[in-house]
Amino acid sequence: MKNSVKITTFSRILDLFYPCYCKGCGKFGYVFCHRCYFYNSRYNPPFSTKNDEDFNQILVSGLKEGVLEELVKDYKYHSRRHYAPVFGGILNETIKRVGELGEKTVIVPLPTALKHIRLRGFDHIDAIAREFSRLSGFPVLKVLERAFDTVQVGSSNEERKKQARRAYRVSREDFERFLDNFSEVDLRKTHFLLVDDVWTTGASMRAAGKVLKGELIRRGIKLKDIKISAIVILKNNGYEFN
């Protein structure tokens, strides 16, 4: 976590105008200091499951509570873009502790609604994915895009599922660029890791995974050879995955 929890040189310049303090203990110069990170990870540890019909593995950095929840809220609703390295580091630590991924893993960020990108001034999931990529060494593959600019905040569980089912599609052009240096054998060995910030009902992740899986099947990859996993920073409603 050394490179991810401490703010960067650029952030230090910004800090002259917007002072930065650890969300946990108030220590100056940190978004989330080492001590608070390890304390939080002890009492709100990462976890995972393989007992899921849609994914090879689902990895979660922690439950939606405490300091971690406050960090995500600040990042999303107060445009704290300099938090992205923190979350990239947290995801990287999560795969080290509970992940079982292959060397040919690629990071696939879930596309953010354009309304939210305009509101925040940046794509918060893409920023996390790129920091995660920098630390893990896994490349970012942006092959998913929004088919409909639906917004889930405040929706019921059933509404979320309906919105999610039509929210995503695969960008064929981006996928073709990805395949330029790939053989079918390479594609069969690739482990696709979907990235999002919060797992509430799982509707978004599952819908995105099914769209990606459908595209791989269309390209001749057998279902048994497809490897798709999911990773999020927070999970709502406990440790069970429905």
C-alpha positions in Angstrom: 0.0 0.0 0.0 3.0 2.3 0.3 2.6 3.8 -3.2 -1.2 4.0 -3.1 -2.2 5.5 0.2 0.2 8.4 0.3 -0.7 11.4 -1.9 1.5 12.1 -4.9 3.7 15.1 -5.6 1.0 16.6 -7.7 -1.4 16.1 -4.9 1.0 17.9 -2.5 0.8 21.0 -4.7 -3.0 20.8 -4.6 -2.8 20.3 -0.9 -1.5 23.8 -0.5 -4.9 24.9 -1.6 -7.0 21.9 -0.5 -5.3 20.4 2.6 -5.4 16.6 2.7 -5.8 14.6 6.0 -6.2 10.9 6.6 -9.8 9.9 6.7 -9.1 7.6 9.6 -6.9 9.5 12.0 -6.5 13.0 10.5 -2.8 12.7 9.7 -1.7 15.4 7.4 -0.5 14.5 3.9 -2.4 11.2 3.6 -5.8 10.2 2.2 -5.6 6.9 4.1 -2.4 6.4 6.1 -0.7 3.0 6.5 -1.7 2.5 10.1 -5.4 3.2 9.4 -5.4 1.0 6.3 -4.0 -2.0 8.2 -6.3 -1.4 11.2 -9.3 -1.2 8.8 -8.2 -4.3 6.9 -8.0 -6.3 10.1 -11.5 -5.4 11.3 -13.1 -5.1 7.8 -11.0 -7.6 5.8 -11.2 -8.5 2.1 -13.1 -11.6 1.2 -14.1 -13.6 -1.9 -16.4 -16.4 -3.1 -16.2 -19.0 -5.9 -19.7 -20.2 -5.3 -21.3 -18.1 -8.0 -22.9 -19.2 -11.3 -21.9 -16.0 -13.2 -18.2 -15.6 -12.1 -15.2 -17.7 -11.5 -14.5 -15.5 -8.4 -16.0 -12.4 -6.8 -13.5 -10.4 -4.7 -14.5 -7.7 -2.3 -12.1 -5.3 -0.4 -14.5 -4.8 2.5 -18.1 -4.3 3.7 -19.8 -1.0 3.1 -19.1 0.5 6.5 -16.7 2.7 8.5 -13.8 4.6 7.0 -13.8 2.7 3.7 -17.4 3.7 3.1 -16.6 7.3 3.9 -13.7 7.3 1.4 -15.9 5.9 -1.4 -18.6 8.5 -0.7 -16.1 11.4 -0.7 -14.6 10.1 -3.9 -17.9 9.7 -5.8 -19.9 12.6 -4.5 -17.2 15.3 -3.8 -15.0 14.5 -6.9 -11.9 13.6 -4.9 -10.1 12.3 -7.9 -6.8 12.1 -6.0 -8.3 9.2 -4.0 -8.0 6.9 -7.1 -4.5 5.7 -6.2 -5.8 4.7 -2.7 -8.5 2.5 -4.3 -6.1 1.1 -6.8 -3.8 0.1 -4.0 -6.7 -1.4 -2.0 -7.8 -3.5 -5.0 -4.2 -4.6 -5.5 -3.9 -5.7 -1.9 -7.2 -7.6 -2.2 -6.1 -9.7 -5.1 -2.9 -10.5 -3.2 -4.8 -11.6 -0.2 -7.9 -13.4 -1.6 -7.5 -13.5 -5.3 -6.8 -16.5 -7.6 -6.1 -15.0 -11.0 -3.8 -16.0 -13.9 -0.9 -14.1 -15.4 -3.1 -13.2 -18.4 -5.6 -11.2 -16.4 -7.0 -8.1 -18.0 -8.9 -5.4 -16.1 -12.3 -4.5 -17.6 -13.8 -1.3 -15.9 -17.6 -1.0 -15.8 -18.5 2.0 -17.9 -19.8 5.0 -15.9 -23.0 6.8 -16.9 -22.2 10.0 -18.8 -24.4 12.0 -16.5 -22.1 11.0 -13.6 -18.9 11.7 -15.5 -20.1 15.2 -16.3 -21.1 15.7 -12.7 -17.8 14.6 -11.2 -15.6 15.9 -14.0 -13.9 12.5 -14.5 -14.7 8.8 -14.9 -14.2 7.5 -11.3 -14.1 3.8 -12.3 -11.7 4.3 -15.1 -9.4 6.2 -12.8 -9.4 3.4 -10.2 -8.8 0.8 -13.0 -5.8 2.6 -14.3 -4.2 2.9 -10.8 -5.0 -0.7 -10.2 -3.4 -1.6 -13.5 -0.2 0.4 -12.6 0.2 -1.5 -9.4 -0.8 -5.0 -10.5 0.7 -5.0 -14.0 -2.6 -6.2 -15.5 -3.6 -4.2 -18.6 -6.8 -2.2 -18.8 -9.3 -3.4 -21.5 -12.1 -0.9 -22.1 -14.4 -3.0 -24.2 -17.7 -2.3 -22.4 -19.7 0.7 -23.1 -23.1 2.1 -22.1 -26.0 1.1 -24.3 -28.4 3.2 -22.2 -27.4 5.9 -19.8 -29.5 4.5 -16.9 -28.9 5.7 -13.3 -29.4 3.2 -10.5 -29.1 5.4 -7.4 -32.4 5.3 -5.4 -33.8 2.5 -7.5 -35.4 -0.6 -6.0 -33.7 -3.9 -6.4 -36.1 -5.0 -9.2 -35.6 -1.7 -11.0 -31.8 -2.0 -10.8 -32.0 -5.5 -12.4 -34.2 -4.2 -15.2 -31.9 -1.2 -15.9 -28.8 -3.3 -15.7 -30.0 -5.8 -18.3 -30.1 -3.2 -21.0 -27.3 -0.9 -19.7 -24.2 -2.4 -21.4 -22.8 -3.6 -24.7 -19.5 -4.6 -26.1 -17.5 -2.1 -28.2 -16.7 -4.4 -31.2 -14.1 -1.8 -32.5 -12.2 -1.8 -29.1 -12.4 -5.6 -28.9 -10.9 -5.9 -32.4 -8.0 -3.7 -31.4 -7.5 -5.9 -28.3 -7.4 -9.0 -30.5 -4.8 -7.6 -33.0 -2.0 -9.3 -31.2 -4.0 -12.2 -29.7 -4.6 -15.7 -31.0 -7.7 -17.8 -30.1 -5.5 -19.8 -27.7 -4.5 -16.5 -25.9 -8.1 -15.5 -25.7 -9.0 -18.8 -24.1 -6.3 -18.3 -21.5 -7.3 -14.7 -20.7 -9.0 -14.0 -17.3 -11.3 -11.0 -17.6 -11.6 -9.1 -14.3 -14.6 -6.7 -14.1 -14.0 -3.7 -11.8 -16.6 -1.5 -10.1 -16.8 0.4 -6.8 -19.8 -1.0 -4.9 -21.7 -4.3 -5.1 -25.3 -3.6 -4.0 -27.5 -6.1 -5.7 -24.8 -7.3 -8.2 -27.1 -6.5 -11.1 -24.6 -4.3 -12.9 -21.7 -6.7 -12.6 -23.8 -9.7 -13.6 -25.3 -7.9 -16.6 -21.8 -6.7 -17.8 -20.4 -10.2 -17.3 -23.2 -11.8 -19.4 -22.6 -9.3 -22.2 -18.9 -10.0 -22.2 -19.5 -13.7 -22.0 -21.9 -13.5 -24.9 -19.3 -11.7 -27.1 -16.7 -14.3 -26.3 -19.0 -17.2 -27.2 -19.9 -15.3 -30.4 -16.1 -15.3 -31.2 -15.9 -19.1 -30.9 -14.7 -19.4 -27.3 -16.3 -22.4 -25.5 -18.2 -21.7 -22.3 -15.9 -23.9 -20.3 -12.9 -21.9 -21.4 -14.3 -18.5 -20.5 -12.9 -17.0 -17.3 -14.6 -13.9 -15.9 -14.3 -12.6 -12.3 -15.4 -9.5 -10.5 -13.8 -7.2 -8.0 -15.3 -4.3 -6.0 -14.2 -2.0 -3.2 -17.3 -2.3 -1.1 -20.2 -4.8 -0.7 -23.5 -3.8 0.7 -25.7 -6.2 2.9 -23.1 -8.6 4.3 -21.1 -11.5 3.0 -23.7 -13.3 1.0 -24.0 -13.0 -2.8 -27.5 -13.4 -4.3 
